[in-house]
Amino acid sequence: MIKVLRSGDTFATLRIDAEKRFSKETIDRALRSAVSSLYADIVDRAFNEQGATLSNGGKPGNYSTEYLKRRKKKFGRNNTAINFVATQSMERNFKFERRAYNQYVMGLSEIGNKTETSNADKYRYLTERFGEFLVPTMAEITAYEKVLAAELERFK
């Protein structure tokens, strides 16, 4: 069973309820594989150069003509769909890590952030303006559960 717990604005805690038939090592290896897969799915969806997809499946929209001109001049990019990769700071700082046995967290880290604005502040602003984009979608959770089940059987 997966538990996705919101803790603050930028972290989700991922864990499973341990079953008696698997060792702790098996559960931890399977959980790491499943979380890694979920992480990759979220990064591909949320930090897509051609335009982000929000957690609800929607799109944030398109850039204004005025902003497109500045964006092309400053970053050399001319895509019209809004994405969250202008400086790649948030993408680089979106990570997952093991916090304890059977528990991983996924969210934004400030380690290595060389910008003046914290990634948490950027995420709050973008979420208020466009909607959630780092929260797993139902399809991503379903895929996570399938990977987890397959990995538990593989490592058994």
Protein Blocks (a to p, Z undefined) as FASTA:
>chain_A
ZZdddehjkbccddddddfkbcfklmmmmmmmmmmmmmmmmmmmmmgfkbpcdfkopafb
jcdfklmmmmmmmnopabfbdcfklnommmmmgccddfbghiacddddfehpabfbdfkl
mmmmmmmmnopfkbccfklmmmmmmmmmmmmmmmZZ
